Amino acid sequence: MALKCLLLLLALATTAADGAAAREIKAPIDRYKAGLDLAARLEAVQASGGLVECWNALVQLKSCTNEIILFFLNGETSLGLGCCGAIDIITRNCWPAMLTSLGFTAEEGNILRGYCDAAAGGAPIGSPTPSLVMDVA
């Protein structure tokens, strides 16, 4: 019995050592060359809108999750100004892909941004868009 356990342990150890040896590990220098330096990323975010603004927008977005779900499920167009403001800040000033990381598809993110852009433009919410009539003579 002890021999079986020893052989099993030896087999696991050699498999783990073989897997670790085959894995290619990049040097930290390569990450800095690729622009993945944490300090550089944080500076870029602060220059584009500030971390505090982005996190505040994320908290605001969390508080209007029910509105967003009803917007997509029932077609209710009742997103508040605070919710639209958070969507605008996140998609334009912070991380455009953040909505997808929160579980929304890219198409849903575009729909939300389009709705909020239209609402901010002063058009009555829920009103049909005017059609363009061309006179062909």
The first five atom37 places (N, CA, C, CB, O) and aatype in JSON, in Angstrom:
{
  "aatype": [12, 0, 10, 11, 4, 10, 10, 10, 10, 10, 0, 10, 0, 16, 16, 0, 0, 3, 7, 0, 0, 0, 1, 6, 9, 11, 0, 14, 9, 3, 1, 18, 11, 0, 7, 10, 3, 10, 0, 0, 1, 10, 6, 0, 19, 5, 0, 15, 7, 7, 10, 19, 6, 4, 17, 2, 0, 10, 19, 5, 10, 11, 15, 4, 16, 2, 6, 9, 9, 10, 13, 13, 10, 2, 7, 6, 16, 15, 10, 7, 10, 7, 4, 4, 7, 0, 9, 3, 9, 9, 16, 1, 2, 4, 17, 14, 0, 12, 10, 16, 15, 10, 7, 13, 16, 0, 6, 6, 7, 2, 9, 10, 1, 7, 18, 4, 3, 0, 0, 0, 7, 7, 0, 14, 9, 7, 15, 14, 16, 14, 15, 10, 19, 12, 3, 19, 0],
  "atom_mask": [
    [1, 1, 1, 1, 1],
    [1, 1, 1, 1, 1],
    [1, 1, 1, 1, 1],
    [1, 1, 1, 1, 1],
    [1, 1, 1, 1, 1],
    [1, 1, 1, 1, 1],
    [1, 1, 1, 1, 1],
    [1, 1, 1, 1, 1],
    [1, 1, 1, 1, 1],
    [1, 1, 1, 1, 1],
    [1, 1, 1, 1, 1],
    [1, 1, 1, 1, 1],
    [1, 1, 1, 1, 1],
    [1, 1, 1, 1, 1],
    [1, 1, 1, 1, 1],
    [1, 1, 1, 1, 1],
    [1, 1, 1, 1, 1],
    [1, 1, 1, 1, 1],
    [1, 1, 1, 0, 1],
    [1, 1, 1, 1, 1],
    [1, 1, 1, 1, 1],
    [1, 1, 1, 1, 1],
    [1, 1, 1, 1, 1],
    [1, 1, 1, 1, 1],
    [1, 1, 1, 1, 1],
    [1, 1, 1, 1, 1],
    [1, 1, 1, 1, 1],
    [1, 1, 1, 1, 1],
    [1, 1, 1, 1, 1],
    [1, 1, 1, 1, 1],
    [1, 1, 1, 1, 1],
    [1, 1, 1, 1, 1],
    [1, 1, 1, 1, 1],
    [1, 1, 1, 1, 1],
    [1, 1, 1, 0, 1],
    [1, 1, 1, 1, 1],
    [1, 1, 1, 1, 1],
    [1, 1, 1, 1, 1],
    [1, 1, 1, 1, 1],
    [1, 1, 1, 1, 1],
    [1, 1, 1, 1, 1],
    [1, 1, 1, 1, 1],
    [1, 1, 1, 1, 1],
    [1, 1, 1, 1, 1],
    [1, 1, 1, 1, 1],
    [1, 1, 1, 1, 1],
    [1, 1, 1, 1, 1],
    [1, 1, 1, 1, 1],
    [1, 1, 1, 0, 1],
    [1, 1, 1, 0, 1],
    [1, 1, 1, 1, 1],
    [1, 1, 1, 1, 1],
    [1, 1, 1, 1, 1],
    [1, 1, 1, 1, 1],
    [1, 1, 1, 1, 1],
    [1, 1, 1, 1, 1],
    [1, 1, 1, 1, 1],
    [1, 1, 1, 1, 1],
    [1, 1, 1, 1, 1],
    [1, 1, 1, 1, 1],
    [1, 1, 1, 1, 1],
    [1, 1, 1, 1, 1],
    [1, 1, 1, 1, 1],
    [1, 1, 1, 1, 1],
    [1, 1, 1, 1, 1],
    [1, 1, 1, 1, 1],
    [1, 1, 1, 1, 1],
    [1, 1, 1, 1, 1],
    [1, 1, 1, 1, 1],
    [1, 1, 1, 1, 1],
    [1, 1, 1, 1, 1],
    [1, 1, 1, 1, 1],
    [1, 1, 1, 1, 1],
    [1, 1, 1, 1, 1],
    [1, 1, 1, 0, 1],
    [1, 1, 1, 1, 1],
    [1, 1, 1, 1, 1],
    [1, 1, 1, 1, 1],
    [1, 1, 1, 1, 1],
    [1, 1, 1, 0, 1],
    [1, 1, 1, 1, 1],
    [1, 1, 1, 0, 1],
    [1, 1, 1, 1, 1],
    [1, 1, 1, 1, 1],
    [1, 1, 1, 0, 1],
    [1, 1, 1, 1, 1],
    [1, 1, 1, 1, 1],
    [1, 1, 1, 1, 1],
    [1, 1, 1, 1, 1],
    [1, 1, 1, 1, 1],
    [1, 1, 1, 1, 1],
    [1, 1, 1, 1, 1],
    [1, 1, 1, 1, 1],
    [1, 1, 1, 1, 1],
    [1, 1, 1, 1, 1],
    [1, 1, 1, 1, 1],
    [1, 1, 1, 1, 1],
    [1, 1, 1, 1, 1],
    [1, 1, 1, 1, 1],
    [1, 1, 1, 1, 1],
    [1, 1, 1, 1, 1],
    [1, 1, 1, 1, 1],
    [1, 1, 1, 0, 1],
    [1, 1, 1, 1, 1],
    [1, 1, 1, 1, 1],
    [1, 1, 1, 1, 1],
    [1, 1, 1, 1, 1],
    [1, 1, 1, 1, 1],
    [1, 1, 1, 0, 1],
    [1, 1, 1, 1, 1],
    [1, 1, 1, 1, 1],
    [1, 1, 1, 1, 1],
    [1, 1, 1, 1, 1],
    [1, 1, 1, 0, 1],
    [1, 1, 1, 1, 1],
    [1, 1, 1, 1, 1],
    [1, 1, 1, 1, 1],
    [1, 1, 1, 1, 1],
    [1, 1, 1, 1, 1],
    [1, 1, 1, 1, 1],
    [1, 1, 1, 0, 1],
    [1, 1, 1, 0, 1],
    [1, 1, 1, 1, 1],
    [1, 1, 1, 1, 1],
    [1, 1, 1, 1, 1],
    [1, 1, 1, 0, 1],
    [1, 1, 1, 1, 1],
    [1, 1, 1, 1, 1],
    [1, 1, 1, 1, 1],
    [1, 1, 1, 1, 1],
    [1, 1, 1, 1, 1],
    [1, 1, 1, 1, 1],
    [1, 1, 1, 1, 1],
    [1, 1, 1, 1, 1],
    [1, 1, 1, 1, 1],
    [1, 1, 1, 1, 1],
    [1, 1, 1, 1, 1]
  ],
  "atom_positions": [
    [[0.82, -1.19, 0.0], [0.0, 0.0, 0.0], [0.87, 1.25, 0.0], [-0.94, 0.0, 1.2], [0.6, 2.21, -0.72]],
    [[1.91, 1.23, 0.83], [2.8, 2.38, 0.9], [3.53, 2.57, -0.43], [3.82, 2.21, 2.04], [3.8, 3.7, -0.84]],
    [[3.83, 1.47, -1.11], [4.5, 1.55, -2.41], [3.59, 2.21, -3.44], [4.93, 0.15, -2.88], [4.06, 2.99, -4.26]],
    [[2.29, 1.89, -3.41], [1.34, 2.51, -4.34], [1.26, 4.02, -4.12], [-0.06, 1.88, -4.18], [1.27, 4.79, -5.08]],
    [[1.2, 4.42, -2.86], [1.13, 5.85, -2.54], [2.4, 6.56, -2.99], [0.9, 6.07, -1.03], [2.35, 7.67, -3.51]],
    [[3.55, 5.92, -2.77], [4.82, 6.51, -3.17], [4.9, 6.65, -4.69], [5.99, 5.67, -2.66], [5.36, 7.68, -5.19]],
    [[4.46, 5.63, -5.43], [4.47, 5.7, -6.89], [3.5, 6.77, -7.4], [4.11, 4.33, -7.49], [3.82, 7.48, -8.35]],
    [[2.34, 6.87, -6.78], [1.37, 7.89, -7.18], [1.93, 9.29, -6.92], [0.04, 7.7, -6.42], [1.8, 10.17, -7.76]],
    [[2.54, 9.48, -5.78], [3.14, 10.77, -5.45], [4.27, 11.1, -6.41], [3.65, 10.77, -4.01], [4.41, 12.25, -6.83]],
    [[5.08, 10.13, -6.76], [6.17, 10.33, -7.71], [5.64, 10.68, -9.09], [7.05, 9.08, -7.78], [6.19, 11.55, -9.76]],
    [[4.57, 10.02, -9.52], [3.97, 10.32, -10.83], [3.4, 11.73, -10.85], [2.87, 9.3, -11.16], [3.57, 12.44, -11.84]],
    [[2.73, 12.14, -9.79], [2.19, 13.49, -9.72], [3.3, 14.54, -9.72], [1.32, 13.66, -8.47], [3.18, 15.58, -10.37]],
    [[4.37, 14.27, -9.0], [5.48, 15.22, -8.94], [6.15, 15.38, -10.29], [6.5, 14.77, -7.9], [6.49, 16.5, -10.68]],
    [[6.34, 14.29, -11.01], [6.99, 14.41, -12.33], [6.06, 15.09, -13.33], [7.39, 13.02, -12.85], [6.54, 15.84, -14.18]],
    [[4.77, 14.85, -13.24], [3.82, 15.52, -14.13], [3.81, 17.02, -13.87], [2.4, 14.94, -13.97], [3.81, 17.82, -14.81]],
    [[3.8, 17.41, -12.61], [3.8, 18.83, -12.26], [5.1, 19.49, -12.69], [3.58, 19.01, -10.76], [5.09, 20.61, -13.2]],
    [[6.21, 18.81, -12.49], [7.5, 19.37, -12.88], [7.6, 19.5, -14.39], [8.65, 18.51, -12.35], [8.15, 20.48, -14.89]],
    [[7.07, 18.52, -15.12], [7.1, 18.57, -16.58], [6.24, 19.72, -17.09], [6.61, 17.24, -17.18], [6.64, 20.43, -18.01]],
    [[5.06, 19.92, -16.49], [4.18, 21.02, -16.91], [4.79, 22.37, -16.61], [0.0, 0.0, 0.0], [4.65, 23.3, -17.41]],
    [[5.45, 22.51, -15.48], [6.07, 23.78, -15.13], [7.27, 24.07, -16.02], [6.5, 23.78, -13.66], [7.53, 25.23, -16.36]],
    [[7.99, 23.04, -16.41], [9.15, 23.24, -17.27], [8.74, 23.62, -18.68], [10.02, 21.99, -17.3], [9.47, 24.35, -19.36]],
    [[7.59, 23.13, -19.14], [7.15, 23.41, -20.51], [6.52, 24.79, -20.64], [6.16, 22.36, -20.95], [6.41, 25.31, -21.75]],
    [[6.11, 25.39, -19.54], [5.46, 26.69, -19.57], [6.48, 27.79, -19.8], [4.68, 26.94, -18.27], [7.53, 27.82, -19.16]],
    [[6.17, 28.67, -20.71], [7.07, 29.78, -21.01], [6.72, 30.95, -20.09], [6.98, 30.2, -22.5], [5.58, 31.41, -20.07]],
    [[7.69, 31.42, -19.35], [7.48, 32.53, -18.44], [8.18, 33.75, -19.02], [8.01, 32.2, -17.01], [9.38, 33.73, -19.29]],
    [[7.4, 34.82, -19.19], [7.97, 36.05, -19.74], [8.58, 36.86, -18.62], [6.89, 36.87, -20.48], [8.1, 36.86, -17.48]],
    [[9.63, 37.55, -18.96], [10.3, 38.4, -17.99], [9.45, 39.65, -17.74], [11.71, 38.79, -18.49], [8.71, 40.08, -18.62]],
    [[9.56, 40.24, -16.55], [8.79, 41.45, -16.27], [9.11, 42.6, -17.23], [9.06, 41.9, -14.85], [8.27, 43.47, -17.45]],
    [[10.3, 42.6, -17.8], [10.69, 43.65, -18.74], [9.75, 43.64, -19.94], [12.15, 43.46, -19.21], [9.39, 44.71, -20.45]],
    [[9.34, 42.46, -20.41], [8.45, 42.38, -21.58], [7.11, 43.04, -21.31], [8.24, 40.92, -21.98], [6.55, 43.68, -22.2]],
    [[6.6, 42.91, -20.1], [5.31, 43.53, -19.78], [5.43, 45.04, -19.82], [4.81, 43.07, -18.4], [4.51, 45.72, -20.27]],
    [[6.54, 45.59, -19.34], [6.7, 47.04, -19.36], [6.82, 47.56, -20.78], [7.93, 47.45, -18.54], [6.33, 48.64, -21.1]],
    [[7.48, 46.79, -21.63], [7.61, 47.2, -23.03], [6.26, 47.18, -23.73], [8.59, 46.29, -23.76], [6.01, 47.99, -24.62]],
    [[5.39, 46.27, -23.34], [4.08, 46.15, -23.98], [3.1, 47.2, -23.47], [3.52, 44.77, -23.75], [1.97, 47.25, -23.96]],
    [[3.5, 48.03, -22.52], [2.62, 49.07, -22.03], [1.64, 48.61, -20.97], [0.0, 0.0, 0.0], [0.6, 49.22, -20.77]],
    [[1.98, 47.52, -20.29], [1.07, 46.99, -19.28], [1.49, 47.4, -17.87], [1.02, 45.48, -19.38], [1.09, 46.77, -16.9]],
    [[2.28, 48.45, -17.76], [2.74, 48.94, -16.48], [1.56, 49.53, -15.71], [3.86, 49.99, -16.66], [0.83, 50.36, -16.24]],
    [[1.37, 49.1, -14.48], [0.23, 49.54, -13.68], [0.25, 51.05, -13.48], [0.23, 48.83, -12.34], [-0.79, 51.7, -13.6]],
    [[1.39, 51.61, -13.17], [1.46, 53.05, -12.95], [1.07, 53.83, -14.2], [2.87, 53.46, -12.51], [0.37, 54.84, -14.11]],
    [[1.5, 53.35, -15.36], [1.15, 54.04, -16.61], [-0.34, 53.94, -16.88], [1.94, 53.44, -17.79], [-0.95, 54.91, -17.34]],
    [[-0.93, 52.78, -16.6], [-2.38, 52.63, -16.81], [-3.17, 53.53, -15.88], [-2.8, 51.17, -16.62], [-4.15, 54.14, -16.29]],
    [[-2.74, 53.62, -14.61], [-3.44, 54.47, -13.66], [-3.33, 55.94, -14.05], [-2.89, 54.27, -12.26], [-4.3, 56.69, -13.92]],
    [[-2.16, 56.35, -14.53], [-2.0, 57.73, -14.98], [-2.89, 58.02, -16.18], [-0.54, 58.01, -15.34], [-3.46, 59.11, -16.27]],
    [[-3.03, 57.07, -17.08], [-3.88, 57.27, -18.26], [-5.34, 57.42, -17.84], [-3.73, 56.1, -19.24], [-6.07, 58.24, -18.41]],
    [[-5.77, 56.63, -16.87], [-7.16, 56.72, -16.41], [-7.39, 58.05, -15.71], [-7.5, 55.55, -15.47], [-8.43, 58.68, -15.91]],
    [[-6.44, 58.48, -14.89], [-6.6, 59.75, -14.19], [-6.62, 60.91, -15.17], [-5.49, 59.94, -13.17], [-7.36, 61.88, -14.96]],
    [[-5.84, 60.84, -16.21], [-5.81, 61.91, -17.2], [-7.11, 61.96, -18.0], [-4.63, 61.74, -18.14], [-7.5, 63.03, -18.47]],
    [[-7.77, 60.82, -18.16], [-8.97, 60.79, -19.0], [-10.25, 61.04, -18.22], [-9.06, 59.47, -19.69], [-11.3, 61.16, -18.85]],
    [[-10.23, 61.12, -16.93], [-11.47, 61.37, -16.23], [-11.38, 61.16, -14.73], [0.0, 0.0, 0.0], [-12.26, 61.59, -13.99]],
    [[-10.35, 60.52, -14.29], [-10.16, 60.32, -12.86], [-10.77, 59.03, -12.36], [0.0, 0.0, 0.0], [-11.87, 58.64, -12.75]],
    [[-10.03, 58.39, -11.49], [-10.5, 57.13, -10.92], [-11.73, 57.33, -10.05], [-9.4, 56.49, -10.1], [-12.64, 56.5, -10.06]],
    [[-11.76, 58.41, -9.3], [-12.88, 58.64, -8.4], [-14.17, 58.8, -9.19], [-12.64, 59.88, -7.52], [-15.2, 58.24, -8.82]],
    [[-14.11, 59.55, -10.27], [-15.29, 59.74, -11.12], [-15.77, 58.4, -11.7], [-14.98, 60.73, -12.26], [-16.97, 58.14, -11.75]],
    [[-14.83, 57.57, -12.12], [-15.2, 56.27, -12.69], [-15.83, 55.37, -11.64], [-13.97, 55.59, -13.28], [-16.84, 54.71, -11.91]],
    [[-15.26, 55.32, -10.45], [-15.82, 54.47, -9.4], [-17.18, 54.99, -8.95], [-14.87, 54.38, -8.21], [-18.08, 54.2, -8.67]],
    [[-17.34, 56.32, -8.86], [-18.64, 56.87, -8.5], [-19.7, 56.52, -9.54], [-18.55, 58.4, -8.35], [-20.84, 56.21, -9.2]],
    [[-19.3, 56.56, -10.81], [-20.23, 56.19, -11.88], [-20.6, 54.71, -11.78], [-19.62, 56.49, -13.27], [-21.75, 54.34, -12.04]],
    [[-19.65, 53.88, -11.42], [-19.93, 52.46, -11.26], [-20.92, 52.21, -10.13], [-18.63, 51.68, -11.0], [-21.82, 51.38, -10.25]],
    [[-20.75, 52.92, -9.02], [-21.69, 52.79, -7.9], [-23.07, 53.28, -8.31], [-21.18, 53.59, -6.66], [-24.08, 52.66, -7.97]],
    [[-23.13, 54.39, -9.06], [-24.41, 54.9, -9.55], [-25.08, 53.89, -10.48], [-24.22, 56.24, -10.27], [-26.29, 53.67, -10.42]],
    [[-24.27, 53.27, -11.35], [-24.8, 52.27, -12.28], [-25.36, 51.07, -11.52], [-23.71, 51.82, -13.26], [-26.37, 50.49, -11.92]],
    [[-24.69, 50.71, -10.44], [-25.17, 49.59, -9.62], [-26.54, 49.91, -9.03], [-24.17, 49.27, -8.5], [-27.39, 49.03, -8.93]],
    [[-26.76, 51.17, -8.65], [-28.03, 51.53, -8.03], [-29.18, 51.59, -9.04], [-27.9, 52.86, -7.34], [-30.34, 51.56, -8.64]],
    [[-28.87, 51.68, -10.33], [-29.96, 51.73, -11.32], [-30.02, 50.46, -12.16], [-29.78, 52.95, -12.23], [-30.53, 50.47, -13.28]],
    [[-29.51, 49.36, -11.63], [-29.53, 48.09, -12.35], [-30.96, 47.64, -12.65], [-28.81, 47.02, -11.55], [-31.23, 47.12, -13.73]],
    [[-31.87, 47.85, -11.71], [-33.27, 47.46, -11.94], [-33.87, 48.21, -13.12], [-34.11, 47.7, -10.68], [-34.6, 47.63, -13.92]],
    [[-33.57, 49.51, -13.21], [-34.07, 50.3, -14.34], [-33.56, 49.74, -15.67], [-33.66, 51.77, -14.19], [-34.3, 49.66, -16.64]],
    [[-32.29, 49.37, -15.69], [-31.69, 48.87, -16.93], [-32.3, 47.53, -17.31], [-30.16, 48.73, -16.77], [-32.58, 47.28, -18.48]],
    [[-32.52, 46.67, -16.33], [-33.11, 45.36, -16.62], [-34.53, 45.53, -17.16], [-33.13, 44.48, -15.36], [-34.9, 44.88, -18.14]],
    [[-35.31, 46.41, -16.54], [-36.67, 46.66, -17.04], [-36.64, 47.3, -18.42], [-37.44, 47.55, -16.07], [-37.52, 47.06, -19.25]],
    [[-35.63, 48.11, -18.67], [-35.47, 48.75, -19.98], [-35.36, 47.69, -21.07], [-34.23, 49.67, -19.99], [-35.97, 47.82, -22.13]],
    [[-34.58, 46.65, -20.81], [-34.38, 45.61, -21.82], [-35.5, 44.56, -21.82], [-33.05, 44.93, -21.6], [-35.87, 44.07, -22.88]],
    [[-36.03, 44.22, -20.66], [-37.06, 43.19, -20.61], [-38.43, 43.67, -21.08], [-37.17, 42.65, -19.21], [-39.08, 43.01, -21.89]],
    [[-38.86, 44.81, -20.57], [-40.21, 45.29, -20.84], [-40.26, 46.42, -21.86], [-40.85, 45.76, -19.57], [-41.34, 46.8, -22.31]],
    [[-39.13, 46.94, -22.23], [-39.11, 48.07, -23.15], [-39.48, 49.38, -22.48], [0.0, 0.0, 0.0], [-39.76, 50.36, -23.17]],
    [[-39.48, 49.4, -21.15], [-39.79, 50.64, -20.43], [-38.65, 51.62, -20.64], [-40.02, 50.37, -18.92], [-37.48, 51.3, -20.41]],
    [[-39.0, 52.8, -21.05], [-37.98, 53.81, -21.3], [-38.0, 54.81, -20.15], [-38.21, 54.53, -22.66], [-38.41, 55.96, -20.32]],
    [[-37.56, 54.36, -19.01], [-37.58, 55.23, -17.84], [-36.23, 55.25, -17.14], [-38.66, 54.78, -16.87], [-36.17, 55.21, -15.91]],
    [[-35.15, 55.32, -17.9], [-33.84, 55.45, -17.28], [-33.69, 56.88, -16.78], [-32.7, 55.07, -18.28], [-33.92, 57.83, -17.52]],
    [[-33.3, 57.01, -15.54], [-33.15, 58.33, -14.95], [-31.9, 59.05, -15.44], [0.0, 0.0, 0.0], [-31.02, 58.46, -16.07]],
    [[-31.85, 60.35, -15.12], [-30.69, 61.15, -15.53], [-29.41, 60.66, -14.86], [-30.92, 62.61, -15.19], [-28.34, 60.67, -15.48]],
    [[-29.51, 60.23, -13.6], [-28.33, 59.72, -12.91], [-27.79, 58.46, -13.56], [0.0, 0.0, 0.0], [-26.58, 58.27, -13.68]],
    [[-28.7, 57.59, -13.97], [-28.31, 56.35, -14.63], [-27.65, 56.65, -15.97], [-29.54, 55.43, -14.83], [-26.61, 56.09, -16.31]],
    [[-28.27, 57.54, -16.73], [-27.68, 57.91, -18.03], [-26.34, 58.61, -17.85], [-28.64, 58.81, -18.82], [-25.42, 58.43, -18.65]],
    [[-26.23, 59.41, -16.8], [-24.96, 60.07, -16.52], [-23.86, 59.06, -16.23], [0.0, 0.0, 0.0], [-22.72, 59.21, -16.68]],
    [[-24.2, 58.03, -15.45], [-23.23, 56.98, -15.14], [-22.83, 56.22, -16.39], [-23.79, 56.02, -14.09], [-21.65, 55.91, -16.58]],
    [[-23.8, 55.91, -17.24], [-23.5, 55.2, -18.49], [-22.6, 56.05, -19.37], [-24.8, 54.85, -19.25], [-21.66, 55.54, -19.98]],
    [[-22.87, 57.35, -19.43], [-22.06, 58.25, -20.24], [-20.63, 58.32, -19.73], [-22.68, 59.64, -20.25], [-19.68, 58.24, -20.52]],
    [[-20.46, 58.47, -18.43], [-19.12, 58.56, -17.86], [-18.34, 57.28, -18.09], [-19.19, 58.87, -16.35], [-17.18, 57.31, -18.49]],
    [[-18.98, 56.14, -17.84], [-18.28, 54.86, -17.98], [-17.9, 54.59, -19.43], [-19.15, 53.72, -17.47], [-16.77, 54.17, -19.7]],
    [[-18.82, 54.83, -20.37], [-18.53, 54.48, -21.76], [-17.64, 55.49, -22.46], [-19.81, 54.34, -22.53], [-16.96, 55.14, -23.42]],
    [[-17.62, 56.72, -22.0], [-16.83, 57.75, -22.7], [-15.54, 58.14, -21.98], [-17.68, 58.97, -22.89], [-14.53, 58.39, -22.63]],
    [[-15.57, 58.19, -20.66], [-14.42, 58.71, -19.93], [-13.58, 57.65, -19.24], [-14.88, 59.69, -18.92], [-12.4, 57.87, -18.96]],
    [[-14.17, 56.5, -18.95], [-13.44, 55.51, -18.16], [-13.0, 54.33, -19.01], [-14.31, 55.02, -17.0], [-11.97, 54.38, -19.67]],
    [[-13.8, 53.28, -18.97], [-13.46, 52.05, -19.66], [-14.63, 51.67, -20.55], [-13.11, 50.92, -18.66], [-15.62, 51.15, -20.05]],
    [[-14.54, 51.9, -21.83], [-15.67, 51.6, -22.72], [-16.15, 50.15, -22.63], [-15.3, 51.91, -24.14], [-17.33, 49.88, -22.82]],
    [[-15.25, 49.23, -22.36], [-15.63, 47.82, -22.3], [-16.14, 47.41, -20.92], [-14.45, 46.95, -22.68], [-16.41, 46.23, -20.68]],
    [[-16.29, 48.36, -20.01], [-16.7, 48.01, -18.66], [-18.12, 47.46, -18.62], [-16.59, 49.22, -17.76], [-18.41, 46.57, -17.82]],
    [[-19.0, 47.96, -19.46], [-20.37, 47.43, -19.47], [-20.38, 45.96, -19.85], [-21.25, 48.23, -20.43], [-21.17, 45.19, -19.33]],
    [[-19.5, 45.57, -20.77], [-19.44, 44.15, -21.14], [-18.87, 43.32, -20.0], [-18.6, 43.96, -22.42], [-19.25, 42.17, -19.83]],
    [[-17.96, 43.9, -19.23], [-17.42, 43.15, -18.09], [-18.45, 43.03, -16.97], [-16.16, 43.82, -17.57], [-18.31, 42.18, -16.09]],
    [[-19.47, 43.87, -16.99], [-20.54, 43.79, -16.0], [-21.66, 42.85, -16.42], [-21.11, 45.16, -15.73], [-22.63, 42.66, -15.68]],
    [[-21.54, 42.26, -17.63], [-22.53, 41.29, -18.07], [-23.4, 41.76, -19.21], [0.0, 0.0, 0.0], [-24.21, 40.99, -19.73]],
    [[-23.26, 43.0, -19.63], [-24.02, 43.49, -20.77], [-23.25, 43.18, -22.04], [-24.29, 45.02, -20.65], [-22.02, 43.21, -22.06]],
    [[-23.98, 42.88, -23.1], [-23.32, 42.66, -24.38], [-22.91, 44.0, -24.97], [-24.24, 41.88, -25.37], [-23.37, 45.05, -24.51]],
    [[-22.05, 43.97, -25.97], [-21.63, 45.21, -26.62], [-22.83, 45.91, -27.26], [-20.54, 44.93, -27.68], [-22.92, 47.13, -27.25]],
    [[-23.75, 45.12, -27.81], [-24.95, 45.7, -28.43], [-25.83, 46.39, -27.39], [-25.75, 44.61, -29.17], [-26.35, 47.47, -27.64]],
    [[-25.98, 45.75, -26.22], [-26.77, 46.37, -25.16], [-26.12, 47.66, -24.67], [-26.96, 45.4, -23.99], [-26.8, 48.64, -24.38]],
    [[-24.8, 47.65, -24.57], [-24.09, 48.87, -24.19], [-24.3, 49.98, -25.18], [0.0, 0.0, 0.0], [-24.5, 51.14, -24.8]],
    [[-24.28, 49.65, -26.47], [-24.52, 50.65, -27.5], [-25.96, 51.17, -27.44], [-24.23, 50.07, -28.89], [-26.19, 52.36, -27.65]],
    [[-26.91, 50.28, -27.16], [-28.31, 50.7, -27.05], [-28.48, 51.66, -25.87], [-29.24, 49.47, -26.88], [-29.14, 52.69, -25.99]],
    [[-27.88, 51.31, -24.74], [-27.97, 52.19, -23.57], [-27.36, 53.55, -23.85], [-27.29, 51.54, -22.37], [-27.94, 54.58, -23.52]],
    [[-26.19, 53.54, -24.45], [-25.52, 54.81, -24.75], [-26.33, 55.62, -25.75], [-24.11, 54.56, -25.3], [-26.44, 56.84, -25.61]],
    [[-26.9, 54.96, -26.76], [-27.72, 55.67, -27.74], [-28.97, 56.25, -27.11], [0.0, 0.0, 0.0], [-29.35, 57.38, -27.42]],
    [[-29.61, 55.5, -26.23], [-30.81, 56.0, -25.55], [-30.46, 57.22, -24.71], [-31.43, 54.9, -24.67], [-31.16, 58.23, -24.74]],
    [[-29.37, 57.12, -23.95], [-28.99, 58.23, -23.08], [-28.54, 59.44, -23.89], [-27.88, 57.8, -22.12], [-28.78, 60.58, -23.49]],
    [[-27.88, 59.22, -25.02], [-27.51, 60.34, -25.88], [-28.75, 61.05, -26.41], [-26.64, 59.86, -27.05], [-28.8, 62.28, -26.46]],
    [[-29.75, 60.27, -26.82], [-30.99, 60.86, -27.33], [-31.74, 61.6, -26.22], [-31.89, 59.77, -27.94], [-32.31, 62.66, -26.46]],
    [[-31.73, 61.03, -25.02], [-32.41, 61.68, -23.9], [-31.71, 62.98, -23.52], [-32.48, 60.74, -22.69], [-32.37, 63.95, -23.15]],
    [[-30.4, 63.01, -23.61], [-29.65, 64.22, -23.28], [-29.8, 65.28, -24.37], [-28.19, 63.9, -23.08], [-29.61, 66.47, -24.11]],
    [[-30.13, 64.85, -25.58], [-30.27, 65.79, -26.7], [-31.54, 66.6, -26.65], [0.0, 0.0, 0.0], [-31.73, 67.49, -27.47]],
    [[-32.42, 66.31, -25.71], [-33.63, 67.09, -25.56], [-34.83, 66.51, -26.27], [0.0, 0.0, 0.0], [-35.93, 67.05, -26.15]],
    [[-34.67, 65.44, -27.0], [-35.82, 64.82, -27.66], [-36.69, 64.17, -26.6], [-35.37, 63.78, -28.73], [-36.17, 63.55, -25.67]],
    [[-37.99, 64.3, -26.71], [-38.86, 63.64, -25.73], [-38.63, 62.14, -25.75], [-40.34, 63.96, -26.01], [-38.57, 61.52, -26.82]],
    [[-38.5, 61.58, -24.59], [-38.23, 60.16, -24.48], [-39.44, 59.38, -24.95], [-37.86, 59.77, -23.03], [-40.57, 59.65, -24.53]],
    [[-39.23, 58.42, -25.82], [-40.29, 57.59, -26.33], [-40.94, 58.14, -27.58], [0.0, 0.0, 0.0], [-41.8, 57.5, -28.17]],
    [[-40.52, 59.34, -28.0], [-41.11, 59.9, -29.21], [-40.45, 59.28, -30.43], [-40.97, 61.43, -29.25], [-39.26, 58.95, -30.39]],
    [[-41.19, 59.11, -31.5], [-40.6, 58.51, -32.69], [-39.6, 59.47, -33.32], [-41.68, 58.12, -33.7], [-39.75, 60.69, -33.26]],
    [[-38.59, 58.89, -33.94], [-37.62, 59.72, -34.61], [-38.22, 60.25, -35.9], [-36.31, 58.95, -34.89], [-38.91, 59.51, -36.6]],
    [[-37.97, 61.51, -36.23], [-38.54, 62.05, -37.45], [-37.93, 61.38, -38.67], [-38.33, 63.57, -37.52], [-36.74, 61.08, -38.7]],
    [[-38.76, 61.16, -39.67], [-38.26, 60.52, -40.88], [-37.87, 61.6, -41.88], [-39.31, 59.55, -41.49], [-38.43, 62.69, -41.89]],
    [[-36.93, 61.26, -42.7], [-36.45, 62.18, -43.72], [-37.25, 61.95, -44.99], [-34.93, 61.99, -43.97], [-37.3, 60.84, -45.51]],
    [[-37.87, 63.01, -45.48], [-38.67, 62.92, -46.7], [-37.91, 63.65, -47.79], [-40.1, 63.5, -46.51], [-37.59, 64.83, -47.66]],
    [[-37.64, 62.95, -48.86], [-36.9, 63.56, -49.96], [-37.83, 63.72, -51.15], [-35.65, 62.71, -50.34], [-38.59, 62.81, -51.49]],
    [[-37.77, 64.88, -51.77], [-38.57, 65.14, -52.95], [-37.72, 64.8, -54.16], [-39.07, 66.63, -53.0], [-36.73, 65.48, -54.45]],
    [[-38.1, 63.77, -54.86], [-37.36, 63.35, -56.05], [-38.13, 63.86, -57.25], [-37.18, 61.79, -56.1], [-39.2, 63.35, -57.58]],
    [[-37.58, 64.87, -57.9], [-38.28, 65.43, -59.06], [-37.39, 65.48, -60.26], [-38.8, 66.82, -58.76], [-37.81, 65.92, -61.33]]
  ]
}
